[in-house]
Amino acid sequence: GENVEQHPSTLSVQEGDSAVIKCTYSDSASNYFPWYKQELGKRPQLIIDIRSNVGEKKDQRIAVTLNKTAKHFSLHITETQPEDSAVYFCAASRGLTGGGNKLTFGTGTQLKVEL
Amino acid sequence: DAGVIQSPRHEVTEMGQEVTLRCKPISGHDYLFWYRQTMMRGLELLIYFNNNVPIDDSGMPEDRFSAKMPNASFSTLKIQPSEPRDSAVYFCASSSRGLANYGYTFGSGTRLTVV
């Protein structure tokens, strides 16, 4: 089955700096890669996703890049703000081409944005 | 849309008791997933349904866990008998086969404590 590794487990940045979280996956058939943000005591919420036919996707201050050859993808947050502090999870699946979009999650990154 | 609705939000029970967690997916979503979240193991997929049919229950820890989806708007996850190691947050999520939305929407979760 799919295995997703995520690094780092904790990340501390100064407000206004950029943050980068990296994930690798093992299943070459995976074609859908979402990122979720989970604030303390809350549900995970989808913040951005990318499909395997795209190398990069951007939405305001967040962007995701995908390298299919190396089987890794990354989340980039620019101009970080205190409200970006949360746990971020990457995930991978075969989408609807197989496995019914069963997501395998990384272990999470605790991001802390300091004033 | 009210989103994915889970009940109860919190459950405290004694070891050996039966516990039933409930989930109402988003109307029109044809996939439903049950995940368990702990500090040690992160987000683990327990079971998922497509059109009310269980597709993959390989993540169910043992026979003490069972899940049902009698109709498109309701699912239950039952633990009998419960054990302290079952303490976790249990999330239900739903998604759609529609091309516009591969990503899951999570419910608010049920925090289960078995004492």
gemmi code that builds the backbone of each chain (N, CA, C; Angstrom):
import gemmi

chains = {
    "A": [
        ("GLY", (0.810, -1.198, 0.000), (0.000, 0.000, 0.000), (0.845, 1.250, 0.000)),
        ("GLU", (0.190, 2.382, -0.056), (0.869, 3.673, -0.088), (1.495, 3.979, 1.269)),
        ("ASN", (2.646, 4.645, 1.225), (3.319, 5.118, 2.433), (3.724, 6.567, 2.193)),
        ("VAL", (3.325, 7.450, 3.088), (3.640, 8.874, 2.940), (4.487, 9.310, 4.126)),
        ("GLU", (5.631, 9.878, 3.829), (6.512, 10.402, 4.876), (6.532, 11.932, 4.798)),
        ("GLN", (6.545, 12.560, 5.961), (6.420, 14.017, 6.034), (7.507, 14.574, 6.949)),
        ("HIS", (8.108, 15.689, 6.506), (9.171, 16.331, 7.288), (9.085, 17.846, 7.124)),
        ("PRO", (9.431, 18.630, 8.139), (9.806, 18.167, 9.479), (8.569, 17.891, 10.332)),
        ("SER", (8.752, 17.360, 11.494), (7.618, 17.119, 12.381), (7.217, 18.402, 13.110)),
        ("THR", (8.183, 19.281, 13.341), (7.883, 20.591, 13.912), (8.672, 21.642, 13.141)),
        ("LEU", (8.080, 22.830, 13.039), (8.703, 23.911, 12.293), (8.327, 25.224, 12.958)),
        ("SER", (9.336, 25.996, 13.293), (9.100, 27.284, 13.923), (9.697, 28.368, 13.038)),
        ("VAL", (8.900, 29.366, 12.691), (9.360, 30.460, 11.838), (8.936, 31.785, 12.440)),
        ("GLN", (9.611, 32.819, 12.025), (9.233, 34.172, 12.433), (8.131, 34.678, 11.504)),
        ("GLU", (7.241, 35.469, 12.064), (6.174, 36.051, 11.257), (6.766, 36.770, 10.054)),
        ("GLY", (6.174, 36.497, 8.887), (6.654, 37.124, 7.664), (7.619, 36.263, 6.871)),
        ("ASP", (8.215, 35.278, 7.539), (9.111, 34.359, 6.845), (8.305, 33.316, 6.081)),
        ("SER", (9.010, 32.537, 5.263), (8.369, 31.443, 4.528), (8.534, 30.128, 5.281)),
        ("ALA", (7.609, 29.209, 5.038), (7.669, 27.864, 5.626), (7.514, 26.842, 4.508)),
        ("VAL", (8.295, 25.781, 4.596), (8.237, 24.713, 3.602), (8.109, 23.369, 4.307)),
        ("ILE", (7.142, 22.591, 3.889), (6.921, 21.251, 4.431), (7.002, 20.270, 3.267)),
        ("LYS", (7.722, 19.168, 3.490), (7.989, 18.232, 2.402), (7.424, 16.855, 2.689)),
        ("CYS", (6.937, 16.213, 1.632), (6.404, 14.856, 1.740), (6.909, 14.002, 0.595)),
        ("THR", (7.101, 12.721, 0.885), (7.417, 11.748, -0.160), (6.373, 10.647, -0.119)),
        ("TYR", (6.131, 10.038, -1.273), (5.166, 8.948, -1.338), (5.789, 7.762, -2.049)),
        ("SER", (5.185, 6.596, -1.870), (5.801, 5.381, -2.401), (5.066, 4.803, -3.608)),
        ("ASP", (3.772, 5.042, -3.725), (2.974, 4.435, -4.782), (3.018, 5.291, -6.051)),
        ("SER", (3.677, 4.795, -7.074), (3.820, 5.575, -8.304), (2.479, 5.803, -9.003)),
        ("ALA", (1.441, 5.067, -8.609), (0.111, 5.246, -9.204), (-0.684, 6.359, -8.515)),
        ("SER", (-0.177, 6.901, -7.423), (-0.873, 7.999, -6.752), (-0.935, 9.198, -7.672)),
        ("ASN", (-2.080, 9.870, -7.706), (-2.249, 10.977, -8.643), (-2.970, 12.182, -8.051)),
        ("TYR", (-3.223, 12.121, -6.765), (-3.926, 13.226, -6.108), (-3.276, 13.486, -4.761)),
        ("PHE", (-2.921, 14.775, -4.507), (-2.115, 15.109, -3.330), (-2.701, 16.345, -2.643)),
        ("PRO", (-3.523, 16.136, -1.634), (-4.092, 17.278, -0.907), (-3.279, 17.614, 0.338)),
        ("TRP", (-3.469, 18.834, 0.808), (-2.886, 19.284, 2.068), (-4.015, 19.753, 2.981)),
        ("TYR", (-3.903, 19.354, 4.252), (-4.910, 19.719, 5.229), (-4.260, 20.506, 6.368)),
        ("LYS", (-5.034, 21.437, 6.888), (-4.616, 22.215, 8.054), (-5.534, 21.854, 9.204)),
        ("GLN", (-4.948, 21.559, 10.355), (-5.746, 21.213, 11.523), (-5.338, 22.092, 12.695)),
        ("GLU", (-6.241, 22.958, 13.083), (-6.024, 23.779, 14.270), (-6.372, 22.970, 15.504)),
        ("LEU", (-5.836, 23.386, 16.634), (-5.981, 22.626, 17.866), (-7.448, 22.374, 18.200)),
        ("GLY", (-7.793, 21.104, 18.350), (-9.152, 20.739, 18.716), (-10.167, 20.815, 17.589)),
        ("LYS", (-9.680, 21.062, 16.379), (-10.602, 21.210, 15.251), (-10.428, 20.066, 14.247)),
        ("ARG", (-11.252, 20.084, 13.235), (-11.168, 19.071, 12.189), (-10.098, 19.441, 11.174)),
        ("PRO", (-9.520, 18.461, 10.476), (-8.626, 18.795, 9.351), (-9.444, 19.456, 8.244)),
        ("GLN", (-8.870, 20.495, 7.652), (-9.558, 21.189, 6.564), (-8.647, 21.282, 5.366)),
        ("LEU", (-9.193, 20.991, 4.204), (-8.445, 21.039, 2.953), (-8.065, 22.480, 2.644)),
        ("ILE", (-6.778, 22.703, 2.391), (-6.336, 24.054, 2.062), (-5.876, 24.183, 0.617)),
        ("ILE", (-5.354, 23.127, 0.050), (-4.916, 23.143, -1.338), (-4.673, 21.700, -1.769)),
        ("ASP", (-4.806, 21.441, -3.055), (-4.511, 20.106, -3.554), (-3.909, 20.218, -4.947)),
        ("ILE", (-3.277, 19.141, -5.370), (-2.659, 19.128, -6.689), (-2.843, 17.749, -7.298)),
        ("ARG", (-3.035, 17.716, -8.601), (-3.173, 16.452, -9.307), (-1.928, 16.197, -10.120)),
        ("SER", (-1.709, 14.963, -10.477), (-0.419, 14.555, -11.027), (-0.122, 15.130, -12.403)),
        ("ASN", (-1.109, 15.740, -13.045), (-0.852, 16.313, -14.358), (-0.384, 17.773, -14.267)),
        ("VAL", (-0.150, 18.228, -13.037), (0.267, 19.606, -12.794), (1.516, 19.597, -11.928)),
        ("GLY", (2.456, 20.492, -12.200), (3.675, 20.531, -11.400), (3.629, 21.508, -10.244)),
        ("GLU", (2.753, 22.516, -10.361), (2.695, 23.529, -9.317), (1.303, 24.152, -9.309)),
        ("LYS", (0.878, 24.520, -8.116), (-0.409, 25.190, -7.966), (-0.287, 26.208, -6.863)),
        ("LYS", (-0.886, 27.372, -7.079), (-0.745, 28.435, -6.101), (-2.118, 29.011, -5.757)),
        ("ASP", (-2.273, 29.378, -4.482), (-3.507, 30.021, -4.030), (-3.112, 31.049, -2.980)),
        ("GLN", (-2.987, 32.291, -3.400), (-2.598, 33.399, -2.536), (-1.245, 33.104, -1.898)),
        ("ARG", (-1.198, 32.945, -0.587), (0.109, 32.764, 0.075), (0.575, 31.319, 0.127)),
        ("ILE", (-0.227, 30.405, -0.330), (0.184, 28.998, -0.280), (0.371, 28.443, -1.681)),
        ("ALA", (1.307, 27.527, -1.802), (1.590, 26.886, -3.077), (2.025, 25.456, -2.809)),
        ("VAL", (1.776, 24.612, -3.772), (2.221, 23.228, -3.670), (2.961, 22.879, -4.955)),
        ("THR", (4.069, 22.153, -4.817), (4.824, 21.675, -5.967), (4.871, 20.167, -5.939)),
        ("LEU", (4.945, 19.567, -7.097), (4.943, 18.119, -7.220), (6.048, 17.695, -8.175)),
        ("ASN", (6.848, 16.728, -7.739), (7.871, 16.119, -8.589), (7.538, 14.637, -8.692)),
        ("LYS", (6.892, 14.253, -9.782), (6.447, 12.858, -9.924), (7.615, 11.895, -10.062)),
        ("THR", (8.665, 12.337, -10.700), (9.815, 11.466, -10.907), (10.444, 11.067, -9.575)),
        ("ALA", (10.592, 12.056, -8.713), (11.188, 11.814, -7.404), (10.154, 11.381, -6.376)),
        ("LYS", (8.886, 11.446, -6.730), (7.787, 11.099, -5.826), (7.837, 11.923, -4.550)),
        ("HIS", (7.923, 13.227, -4.735), (7.774, 14.088, -3.571), (7.024, 15.352, -3.929)),
        ("PHE", (6.393, 15.921, -2.923), (5.624, 17.144, -3.089), (5.783, 18.006, -1.842)),
        ("SER", (5.628, 19.289, -2.017), (5.929, 20.225, -0.939), (4.864, 21.301, -0.828)),
        ("LEU", (4.694, 21.788, 0.386), (3.793, 22.916, 0.669), (4.651, 24.121, 1.016)),
        ("HIS", (4.353, 25.238, 0.380), (5.082, 26.478, 0.632), (4.098, 27.529, 1.132)),
        ("ILE", (4.416, 28.110, 2.257), (3.604, 29.207, 2.791), (4.503, 30.427, 2.868)),
        ("THR", (4.104, 31.498, 2.182), (4.890, 32.733, 2.220), (4.231, 33.741, 3.154)),
        ("GLU", (5.048, 34.692, 3.599), (4.563, 35.777, 4.469), (3.721, 35.218, 5.612)),
        ("THR", (4.295, 34.293, 6.345), (3.536, 33.604, 7.393), (2.969, 34.574, 8.422)),
        ("GLN", (1.811, 34.177, 8.940), (1.097, 34.979, 9.945), (0.784, 34.085, 11.142)),
        ("PRO", (0.544, 34.653, 12.302), (0.257, 33.832, 13.491), (-0.893, 32.845, 13.266)),
        ("GLU", (-1.879, 33.235, 12.482), (-3.017, 32.333, 12.234), (-2.668, 31.134, 11.349)),
        ("ASP", (-1.450, 31.125, 10.814), (-0.994, 29.946, 10.080), (-0.519, 28.842, 11.031)),
        ("SER", (-0.365, 29.171, 12.297), (0.075, 28.172, 13.281), (-0.983, 27.066, 13.389)),
        ("ALA", (-0.550, 25.831, 13.141), (-1.459, 24.680, 13.118), (-0.629, 23.440, 12.782)),
        ("VAL", (-1.311, 22.302, 12.728), (-0.665, 21.082, 12.217), (-1.095, 20.913, 10.763)),
        ("TYR", (-0.130, 20.661, 9.912), (-0.386, 20.476, 8.491), (-0.116, 19.020, 8.108)),
        ("PHE", (-1.049, 18.449, 7.378), (-0.919, 17.065, 6.919), (-0.895, 17.023, 5.399)),
        ("CYS", (0.027, 16.252, 4.854), (-0.031, 15.940, 3.437), (-0.720, 14.581, 3.287)),
        ("ALA", (-1.159, 14.286, 2.092), (-1.812, 13.007, 1.837), (-1.661, 12.651, 0.367)),
        ("ALA", (-1.878, 11.388, 0.072), (-1.784, 10.921, -1.310), (-2.834, 9.856, -1.558)),
        ("SER", (-3.299, 9.805, -2.811), (-4.249, 8.753, -3.176), (-4.191, 8.540, -4.681)),
        ("ARG", (-4.857, 7.501, -5.123), (-4.992, 7.246, -6.553), (-6.203, 7.964, -7.126)),
        ("GLY", (-6.801, 8.831, -6.336), (-7.954, 9.563, -6.813), (-9.069, 8.617, -7.171)),
        ("LEU", (-9.776, 8.939, -8.181), (-10.911, 8.109, -8.548), (-10.549, 7.115, -9.643)),
        ("THR", (-9.281, 6.950, -9.907), (-8.875, 5.936, -10.877), (-8.692, 4.591, -10.202)),
        ("GLY", (-8.763, 4.605, -8.897), (-8.613, 3.356, -8.169), (-8.530, 3.610, -6.686)),
        ("GLY", (-9.014, 2.706, -5.901), (-8.924, 2.871, -4.451), (-9.945, 3.819, -3.882)),
        ("GLY", (-10.862, 4.294, -4.713), (-11.942, 5.118, -4.199), (-11.480, 6.347, -3.483)),
        ("ASN", (-10.365, 6.923, -3.925), (-9.829, 8.117, -3.294), (-9.521, 7.891, -1.816)),
        ("LYS", (-8.987, 6.723, -1.525), (-8.571, 6.436, -0.160), (-7.283, 7.199, 0.097)),
        ("LEU", (-7.330, 8.136, 1.039), (-6.178, 8.971, 1.334), (-5.277, 8.311, 2.371)),
        ("THR", (-3.983, 8.340, 2.100), (-2.986, 7.968, 3.101), (-2.313, 9.259, 3.545)),
        ("PHE", (-2.319, 9.502, 4.852), (-1.822, 10.764, 5.395), (-0.386, 10.644, 5.876)),
        ("GLY", (0.333, 11.753, 5.780), (1.612, 11.871, 6.458), (1.381, 12.050, 7.947)),
        ("THR", (2.468, 12.116, 8.692), (2.386, 12.146, 10.155), (2.174, 13.547, 10.716)),
        ("GLY", (2.175, 14.553, 9.858), (1.862, 15.902, 10.308), (3.084, 16.746, 10.649)),
        ("THR", (2.949, 18.056, 10.450), (3.975, 19.036, 10.813), (3.330, 20.105, 11.671)),
        ("GLN", (3.863, 20.275, 12.876), (3.376, 21.332, 13.754), (4.113, 22.614, 13.387)),
        ("LEU", (3.384, 23.551, 12.787), (3.967, 24.834, 12.400), (3.636, 25.883, 13.456)),
        ("LYS", (4.660, 26.559, 13.922), (4.467, 27.649, 14.869), (5.044, 28.919, 14.271)),
        ("VAL", (4.209, 29.929, 14.164), (4.650, 31.222, 13.658), (4.789, 32.159, 14.836)),
        ("GLU", (6.009, 32.598, 15.066), (6.290, 33.433, 16.234), (6.322, 34.907, 15.854)),
        ("LEU", (5.836, 35.717, 16.786), (5.784, 37.163, 16.543), (7.176, 37.776, 16.660)),
    ],
    "B": [
        ("ASP", (-25.278, 23.921, 3.148), (-25.062, 22.545, 3.592), (-24.427, 22.562, 4.976)),
        ("ALA", (-24.894, 21.675, 5.861), (-24.396, 21.672, 7.225), (-23.061, 20.967, 7.350)),
        ("GLY", (-22.570, 20.381, 6.306), (-21.313, 19.665, 6.373), (-21.511, 18.261, 6.913)),
        ("VAL", (-20.404, 17.612, 7.244), (-20.446, 16.269, 7.818), (-20.736, 16.409, 9.318)),
        ("ILE", (-21.744, 15.713, 9.764), (-22.175, 15.853, 11.154), (-21.874, 14.575, 11.927)),
        ("GLN", (-21.156, 14.728, 13.018), (-20.829, 13.585, 13.868), (-21.420, 13.776, 15.251)),
        ("SER", (-21.788, 12.660, 15.852), (-22.250, 12.699, 17.239), (-21.851, 11.410, 17.944)),
        ("PRO", (-21.622, 11.468, 19.253), (-21.517, 12.694, 20.043), (-20.180, 13.392, 19.813)),
        ("ARG", (-19.979, 14.586, 20.326), (-18.702, 15.285, 20.211), (-17.690, 14.709, 21.191)),
        ("HIS", (-18.182, 14.326, 22.352), (-17.317, 13.732, 23.375), (-18.030, 12.517, 23.965)),
        ("GLU", (-17.244, 11.495, 24.251), (-17.803, 10.290, 24.860), (-16.798, 9.760, 25.866)),
        ("VAL", (-17.251, 9.604, 27.084), (-16.427, 8.979, 28.120), (-17.150, 7.727, 28.564)),
        ("THR", (-16.454, 6.609, 28.521), (-17.093, 5.348, 28.857), (-16.140, 4.469, 29.651)),
        ("GLU", (-16.687, 3.513, 30.298), (-15.859, 2.586, 31.068), (-15.436, 1.406, 30.202)),
        ("MET", (-14.275, 0.908, 30.481), (-13.771, -0.257, 29.767), (-14.812, -1.379, 29.782)),
        ("GLY", (-15.010, -1.995, 28.621), (-15.953, -3.095, 28.519), (-17.314, -2.689, 27.989)),
        ("GLN", (-17.583, -1.392, 28.006), (-18.876, -0.911, 27.528), (-18.879, -0.798, 26.003)),
        ("GLU", (-20.086, -0.831, 25.454), (-20.259, -0.636, 24.020), (-20.328, 0.852, 23.706)),
        ("VAL", (-19.678, 1.241, 22.627), (-19.682, 2.643, 22.199), (-20.150, 2.704, 20.747)),
        ("THR", (-21.039, 3.622, 20.457), (-21.506, 3.818, 19.081), (-21.291, 5.264, 18.664)),
        ("LEU", (-20.551, 5.442, 17.593), (-20.305, 6.774, 17.031), (-21.136, 6.913, 15.756)),
        ("ARG", (-21.626, 8.110, 15.529), (-22.555, 8.327, 14.417), (-22.060, 9.405, 13.458)),
        ("CYS", (-22.455, 9.248, 12.196), (-22.006, 10.191, 11.178), (-23.081, 10.371, 10.112)),
        ("LYS", (-23.285, 11.639, 9.755), (-24.166, 11.976, 8.630), (-23.309, 12.673, 7.591)),
        ("PRO", (-23.124, 12.057, 6.417), (-22.263, 12.690, 5.400), (-22.987, 13.834, 4.701)),
        ("ILE", (-22.231, 14.549, 3.885), (-22.820, 15.609, 3.071), (-23.745, 14.975, 2.035)),
        ("SER", (-24.901, 15.555, 1.868), (-25.865, 15.033, 0.912), (-25.266, 15.002, -0.487)),
        ("GLY", (-25.396, 13.851, -1.126), (-24.863, 13.721, -2.480), (-23.470, 13.126, -2.548)),
        ("HIS", (-22.772, 13.105, -1.427), (-21.452, 12.472, -1.399), (-21.631, 10.951, -1.366)),
        ("ASP", (-20.865, 10.254, -2.198), (-21.056, 8.815, -2.295), (-19.947, 8.006, -1.635)),
        ("TYR", (-18.953, 8.705, -1.046), (-17.916, 8.009, -0.296), (-17.956, 8.472, 1.160)),
        ("LEU", (-17.795, 7.530, 2.072), (-17.734, 7.862, 3.486), (-16.572, 7.108, 4.113)),
        ("PHE", (-15.798, 7.837, 4.921), (-14.571, 7.290, 5.504), (-14.613, 7.468, 7.021)),
        ("TRP", (-14.102, 6.483, 7.723), (-13.888, 6.603, 9.168), (-12.392, 6.577, 9.429)),
        ("TYR", (-11.898, 7.614, 10.121), (-10.490, 7.706, 10.504), (-10.380, 7.799, 12.023)),
        ("ARG", (-9.250, 7.353, 12.519), (-8.934, 7.492, 13.940), (-7.648, 8.306, 14.052)),
        ("GLN", (-7.618, 9.255, 14.971), (-6.440, 10.095, 15.151), (-5.906, 9.985, 16.563)),
        ("THR", (-4.643, 9.626, 16.675), (-3.940, 9.602, 17.955), (-2.589, 10.268, 17.773)),
        ("MET", (-1.989, 10.663, 18.869), (-0.665, 11.279, 18.800), (0.351, 10.282, 18.254)),
        ("MET", (0.228, 9.052, 18.682), (1.233, 8.049, 18.320), (1.115, 7.600, 16.864)),
        ("ARG", (-0.090, 7.460, 16.365), (-0.297, 6.833, 15.058), (-0.846, 7.784, 14.000)),
        ("GLY", (-1.116, 9.026, 14.387), (-1.603, 9.984, 13.408), (-3.008, 9.650, 12.940)),
        ("LEU", (-3.277, 9.950, 11.676), (-4.596, 9.703, 11.076), (-4.583, 8.336, 10.386)),
        ("GLU", (-5.374, 7.420, 10.916), (-5.432, 6.067, 10.353), (-6.811, 5.825, 9.744)),
        ("LEU", (-6.837, 5.311, 8.521), (-8.106, 4.945, 7.905), (-8.574, 3.615, 8.495)),
        ("LEU", (-9.800, 3.602, 8.992), (-10.355, 2.375, 9.557), (-11.150, 1.608, 8.505)),
        ("ILE", (-12.053, 2.310, 7.822), (-12.928, 1.672, 6.851), (-13.498, 2.752, 5.953)),
        ("TYR", (-13.852, 2.387, 4.708), (-14.593, 3.337, 3.900), (-15.676, 2.643, 3.084)),
        ("PHE", (-16.695, 3.402, 2.761), (-17.871, 2.935, 2.038), (-17.998, 3.703, 0.721)),
        ("ASN", (-18.530, 3.024, -0.277), (-18.932, 3.662, -1.521), (-20.378, 3.259, -1.797)),
        ("ASN", (-21.236, 4.253, -1.941), (-22.661, 3.968, -2.149), (-23.195, 2.975, -1.112)),
        ("ASN", (-22.802, 3.209, 0.135), (-23.275, 2.468, 1.307), (-22.655, 1.085, 1.447)),
        ("VAL", (-21.798, 0.688, 0.543), (-21.177, -0.640, 0.580), (-19.754, -0.524, 1.126)),
        ("PRO", (-19.401, -1.344, 2.127), (-18.018, -1.291, 2.632), (-17.040, -1.785, 1.565)),
        ("ILE", (-16.022, -0.978, 1.299), (-15.061, -1.305, 0.240), (-13.757, -1.844, 0.813)),
        ("ASP", (-13.294, -1.215, 1.882), (-12.003, -1.605, 2.445), (-12.072, -1.443, 3.951)),
        ("ASP", (-12.030, -2.545, 4.666), (-12.058, -2.484, 6.134), (-10.740, -3.002, 6.716)),
        ("SER", (-9.698, -2.975, 5.923), (-8.417, -3.527, 6.370), (-7.811, -2.746, 7.530)),
        ("GLY", (-8.260, -1.540, 7.741), (-7.735, -0.737, 8.835), (-8.454, -0.932, 10.151)),
        ("MET", (-9.521, -1.670, 10.154), (-10.256, -1.928, 11.402), (-9.344, -2.755, 12.312)),
        ("PRO", (-9.102, -2.271, 13.524), (-8.087, -2.892, 14.379), (-8.348, -4.359, 14.698)),
        ("GLU", (-9.560, -4.677, 15.006), (-9.872, -6.051, 15.405), (-11.378, -6.215, 15.426)),
        ("ASP", (-11.797, -7.414, 15.762), (-13.219, -7.733, 15.690), (-14.084, -6.898, 16.626)),
        ("ARG", (-13.485, -6.228, 17.545), (-14.270, -5.394, 18.459), (-14.860, -4.182, 17.741)),
        ("PHE", (-14.314, -3.860, 16.578), (-14.772, -2.712, 15.795), (-15.678, -3.199, 14.666)),
        ("SER", (-16.784, -2.489, 14.472), (-17.650, -2.777, 13.336), (-18.250, -1.469, 12.847)),
        ("ALA", (-18.556, -1.413, 11.555), (-19.147, -0.200, 10.971), (-20.253, -0.602, 10.012)),
        ("LYS", (-21.265, 0.258, 9.953), (-22.393, 0.026, 9.063), (-22.779, 1.328, 8.376)),
        ("MET", (-23.403, 1.181, 7.226), (-23.963, 2.339, 6.541), (-25.291, 1.889, 5.949)),
        ("PRO", (-26.368, 1.949, 6.730), (-27.661, 1.424, 6.277), (-28.291, 2.224, 5.149)),
        ("ASN", (-27.902, 3.505, 5.022), (-28.411, 4.327, 3.921), (-27.417, 5.436, 3.617)),
        ("ALA", (-27.708, 6.208, 2.603), (-26.752, 7.209, 2.118), (-26.534, 8.358, 3.087)),
        ("SER", (-27.348, 8.466, 4.113), (-27.239, 9.623, 4.996), (-26.843, 9.272, 6.422)),
        ("PHE", (-26.381, 8.033, 6.646), (-26.090, 7.666, 8.024), (-25.107, 6.511, 8.094)),
        ("SER", (-24.143, 6.634, 9.002), (-23.200, 5.552, 9.245), (-22.886, 5.489, 10.731)),
        ("THR", (-22.575, 4.294, 11.203), (-22.176, 4.114, 12.595), (-20.866, 3.347, 12.666)),
        ("LEU", (-20.108, 3.650, 13.694), (-18.909, 2.901, 14.049), (-19.104, 2.434, 15.483)),
        ("LYS", (-19.025, 1.131, 15.682), (-19.303, 0.561, 16.995), (-18.068, -0.141, 17.530)),
        ("ILE", (-17.841, 0.051, 18.816), (-16.739, -0.642, 19.495), (-17.349, -1.418, 20.657)),
        ("GLN", (-17.153, -2.725, 20.655), (-17.720, -3.577, 21.694), (-16.860, -4.814, 21.885)),
        ("PRO", (-16.257, -5.003, 23.054), (-16.199, -4.085, 24.181), (-15.087, -3.046, 24.011)),
        ("SER", (-15.261, -1.889, 24.586), (-14.247, -0.847, 24.466), (-13.086, -1.091, 25.428)),
        ("GLU", (-11.908, -0.597, 25.048), (-10.703, -0.729, 25.865), (-10.020, 0.636, 25.952)),
        ("PRO", (-9.221, 0.861, 26.985), (-8.541, 2.160, 27.119), (-7.725, 2.542, 25.881)),
        ("ARG", (-7.133, 1.575, 25.200), (-6.314, 1.901, 24.025), (-7.145, 2.371, 22.835)),
        ("ASP", (-8.455, 2.296, 22.955), (-9.333, 2.824, 21.900), (-9.523, 4.335, 22.036)),
        ("SER", (-9.029, 4.904, 23.109), (-9.164, 6.345, 23.313), (-8.473, 7.093, 22.182)),
        ("ALA", (-9.210, 7.966, 21.536), (-8.716, 8.671, 20.352), (-9.801, 9.647, 19.900)),
        ("VAL", (-9.480, 10.405, 18.845), (-10.506, 11.188, 18.164), (-10.866, 10.430, 16.888)),
        ("TYR", (-12.151, 10.191, 16.722), (-12.635, 9.471, 15.549), (-13.298, 10.469, 14.607)),
        ("PHE", (-12.774, 10.513, 13.382), (-13.317, 11.418, 12.375), (-14.055, 10.632, 11.303)),
        ("CYS", (-15.149, 11.190, 10.880), (-15.860, 10.726, 9.704), (-15.614, 11.763, 8.609)),
        ("ALA", (-15.490, 11.319, 7.373), (-15.306, 12.235, 6.252), (-16.102, 11.718, 5.066)),
        ("SER", (-16.510, 12.634, 4.190), (-17.194, 12.201, 2.984), (-16.601, 12.915, 1.777)),
        ("SER", (-16.786, 12.304, 0.616), (-16.314, 12.917, -0.620), (-17.213, 12.484, -1.771)),
        ("SER", (-16.978, 13.118, -2.905), (-17.845, 12.895, -4.050), (-17.053, 12.382, -5.236)),
        ("ARG", (-17.703, 11.605, -6.059), (-17.058, 11.126, -7.270), (-16.913, 12.237, -8.301)),
        ("GLY", (-17.607, 13.346, -8.059), (-17.575, 14.439, -9.004), (-16.162, 14.970, -9.222)),
        ("LEU", (-15.817, 15.311, -10.440), (-14.462, 15.715, -10.768), (-14.016, 16.957, -10.014)),
        ("ALA", (-14.963, 17.776, -9.645), (-14.596, 19.031, -9.002), (-14.119, 18.839, -7.569)),
        ("ASN", (-14.342, 17.707, -7.032), (-14.060, 17.565, -5.603), (-13.566, 16.174, -5.268)),
        ("TYR", (-12.256, 16.018, -5.231), (-11.713, 14.766, -4.751), (-11.494, 14.823, -3.247)),
        ("GLY", (-11.376, 16.046, -2.729), (-10.961, 16.208, -1.343), (-12.054, 15.850, -0.362)),
        ("TYR", (-11.636, 15.385, 0.779), (-12.571, 15.033, 1.821), (-13.079, 16.265, 2.543)),
        ("THR", (-14.290, 16.154, 3.077), (-14.766, 17.070, 4.094), (-14.896, 16.264, 5.372)),
        ("PHE", (-14.216, 16.699, 6.397), (-14.247, 15.996, 7.677), (-15.355, 16.534, 8.572)),
        ("GLY", (-15.878, 15.652, 9.398), (-16.751, 16.085, 10.482), (-15.905, 16.632, 11.625)),
        ("SER", (-16.579, 17.080, 12.662), (-15.886, 17.691, 13.802), (-15.217, 16.673, 14.705)),
        ("GLY", (-15.519, 15.417, 14.501), (-14.874, 14.363, 15.276), (-15.595, 14.025, 16.563)),
        ("THR", (-15.337, 12.826, 17.042), (-15.808, 12.385, 18.366), (-14.579, 12.046, 19.187)),
        ("ARG", (-14.436, 12.745, 20.303), (-13.316, 12.448, 21.202), (-13.760, 11.363, 22.169)),
        ("LEU", (-13.197, 10.181, 22.037), (-13.560, 9.041, 22.869), (-12.511, 8.817, 23.939)),
        ("THR", (-12.977, 8.729, 25.161), (-12.101, 8.399, 26.288), (-12.657, 7.159, 26.963)),
        ("VAL", (-11.853, 6.120, 27.027), (-12.246, 4.877, 27.690), (-11.427, 4.745, 28.968)),
        ("VAL", (-12.121, 4.699, 30.096), (-11.429, 4.679, 31.391), (-11.567, 3.313, 32.072)),
    ],
}
model = gemmi.Model(1)
for chain_id, residues in chains.items():
    chain = gemmi.Chain(chain_id)
    for i, (resn, *xyz) in enumerate(residues, 1):
        res = gemmi.Residue()
        res.name, res.seqid = resn, gemmi.SeqId(i, " ")
        for name, pos in zip(("N", "CA", "C"), xyz):
            atom = gemmi.Atom()
            atom.name, atom.element = name, gemmi.Element(name[0])
            atom.pos, atom.b_iso = gemmi.Position(*pos), 0.0
            res.add_atom(atom)
        chain.add_residue(res)
    model.add_chain(chain)
structure = gemmi.Structure()
structure.add_model(model)
structure.setup_entities()
